[in-house]
C-alpha cells in the first residue's frame, strides 16, 4: 500500500507549526480520510471541522498544498505523494485550534443583509428565466473558500468594511429575485464596500459549486450601485424628487 506524508499545521491563536504524519493511502481516499486516520492512530487531539463528507456542508475547508480546497473533495491520488502534502487552516480567519478557524465574521456580515421581502399583494408567479437566474446563487454551501482567497479580506484585512464574495452572492440572490421589494444598493456601497472589489475572479476560481460569482453576482451588483449613485441623470432625478 502506498504511503503519504501529511504535513499538518498544529497550533492555536498563540502560535504553532507543522507536524509530519505518515498515512497509508487506500484507493479513493481523500485528504479528510487521511486526517481521520491521523486522529484515530497518531494524534487524537487533532482538531478538524467536518460534517457531511459529501462536499455539501462546506465545513472541511482548508488549504492543501497552498490551494483552498474542500478536504473531503480532494483526492489523495490527485496529489504528489512523493513529497509532503501540506495541510493548513484557512488563512483569512483567526485560528481556534489546528485546522479549525473562527469564521464568525461571516455571520456578523450576514446579519446586515435585509431578508427577502415580497411586494404587497404579490402575485406569486414567476418566469422560468427569472427563477433560473437566482437559482445559481442558492447553490452556495458556505464553505467560505471565496472569502478566504479574496485579497480585500486576506491581504488588506478589510473585515469591518467589506462583505466579501459569499455575501455579494447572497445579496444578488435577493436583489435579482423578481418578487423582492427591497433595494440593497446603499448597503452594498456603504457597509459591504463592494467598491473595494476589483474583480480578479479568484473567488470564482475556488468555488466548489461552480458559481460564477464575479460575472453573475458582483459585476451586476456593481452596475446597480453605479446606476443608483453615480449616474448623472439619476442624480438629477433624486435632487428634483428629494428621493435618496
N, C-alpha and C positions, 0 to 999 in steps of 0.2 A: 504494500500500500504506500502511495506517495505521502510525503510529509511536507508541511509548510511551517515557516516561522512567522508568527504574528507578533509584530512589534506594537504593543498596545499601550496607549497613554494611561498611566496610573497617577492619580493625584486629586487635589481639591483646589479651592479658591486660594489657598496659601502656597500652592506650587506643586510640582511633581515632575515626572519624567517617564520615559518609555521602558517597558519591561518586555523581554522576548519570551515567547512560549512556543514550544514545538507541538504541532497538532497534526494528527493523521487526516489525510484528505480522502473522503469517500466520494463516489460518483454522485453528481448532483448537489454537492454540498455548497452552501452559501456562507458568507462571512459570519452571519449571525449564528449559524450552526457551529462554526469554529469557536466563537466566543462562548457559546453554551458548553462546548467541550472543555474550555479553559475553566469555566465556572464549576463544572462537575468534577474535574480531575486535578486541577492545579491551583486555582485561585477562587475559592467560593465567595470571597468578598468583592469580586469584580462587579462594578455597577454598570449596567447597560439597560437602557429603556427599550422595551418592545411590547407588542401585544398580539397582532393578528398573524404575523409571519406570512402574510399573503400580499404585501405591498399595497394595502388599502387603508391602514390606520395612520401611517406617517410617523409612528413612534420611534423607529430604529434608525433615524437619520444620523449620519456621521460622515467622516472624511476618510476614505480608503485610498491609500497612496496619493494623498493630496487632492482627491476628487470628491466632491459632495455626492453621497450615494445613500440609497436605502440599503442597509446591510442585509436585509432579507431578500433583496433582489440582485445582489452582487455575487455572482457565482465564483467559487474559488478557481475553477478551471479556466476562467477568463483572465486570471491574474498571473503574473510571472512568478511561479512557485520556486524558482531557483534563487530568489532573493527575498529578504524580509518584506512582509506585507504590513505597511504602517496603518494603524487604525487610530484615528484621533476623534475627539468630540467636535461638534460644530464650533467653528472659531468665533463667530459673531456673538455668541451668547455666553454669559458667565458660567463657569464650571461649578457644578454642585459636587460631583464625585466621579472620577474616572471618565466614562463616556457619556455621562448624564449632565445635561446643561439646563440652566434656568431659562425657559422660554416664556415666562410670564409676561414679558414685554408685549408679546403678540396679543395677549388677551386684554391688556390695557388699551392697546390701539383699537381692538375690535369694538370696545365699549363706546368709542367715539362715533361710530357709524350708525346713523338712524336706520331703523329696521324697515322692511318692506311696508309701504303704506299705500293701500289701494285708493283710487279716487272714490269720491262719494257716489253711491248708486252705480257702482261698477257693473258693467256687463262682462261677465267672466268668459268671454270668448276671445280667442287669440288666433292669429295667423300662424301657420306652421313655421314660416321663416323667422318670426319673432321668437318662437319657442326654441328653435334650433340655435339662434344667436346667443341666448343666455345659458343654454344647457351646457355649453363647453365649460363655463365658469363653475358649474356645480360639481365638476369632476375633482376639484381640489381636495386633497386628503390632509391638508395642513401639516405636511412634513417639514415645512419651513426651510427647505433647501434653497428656495428662491431668496428668502430673507437672508440666509447665510452667505450667499455669494454676492449680494447687492453691495457694491462698493460704498454707497452712501452710508449704509449701516456698518459694514465690515471694516472699512478703512477710515471713514470720517466720523463714525460714532454719532450720527445724527439721530439717535434713538428717540429723542423727545420732539423732533421736528419733522420726521419723515415716516410715513406709514409703511412703505415698502411694498414690493410687488404682490405679496399674498393679499394685501388689503385693497390694492387697486383692483385686483381680480374680484374681490367681494363687492366693492362699490360698482364695478362695471356690471356685475350680475344684477344689482338692484336698479341702477340708473338706466340700464338698457331694457329693463323689463317693461313691456308695453302697458302694464296696468299700474305701475308705480307712480306716485304723485309728488314725490319729494325730490328737490334738486340738491345735490351734494357737491356742487362745484365750489361753493365757498369753503366747505370743509376740505376739499382736495387742495385748494390754493393756500389756505391759511394754516390749517392744522396738520394735514397729511403731507404737505410740502411736495406735491407732485412735480413742481418745477425743478427740484434737485435731480430728478431722473434724466439722464442723458442717453437713454435708450440704447445701451450697449448690448442688450439681448442676452446677457449672462443668465438672467433668471429663466428665460425661455429654454435655454440650453440644458439646464439641470432638472427641469420639471419632469417627474416620473410619469405624469399623466398626459404629457404632450400638449399641455395648454399653451396656446400661442399668446403668452402673457403680454409681450411688448406690442405686437401688431394688433391684437384684437381687444385688449383691455387698456393698456397705458396710453397708446397713441390716441385712440378715440376720446379718452377722458381728458387728455391734454388739449385736444381740439375743442372740447366743450368748455373748458376753463378759458381758453383764448376767446371763444365766441362770447362768453358771458362778461368777461372783464377787460378784454383788450381790443375788441372790435370797435372802431370809432363810431359806427352807426349805432350799435347797441349802447355805447356810452352816451350819445346824444339823446336817445330814446329814454334812458334812465334819468338823465338830467331833466328832461321835459316832463316825465311822468312821476318823478320822485321815487321810482321803484329802485331797489338795490339789485 
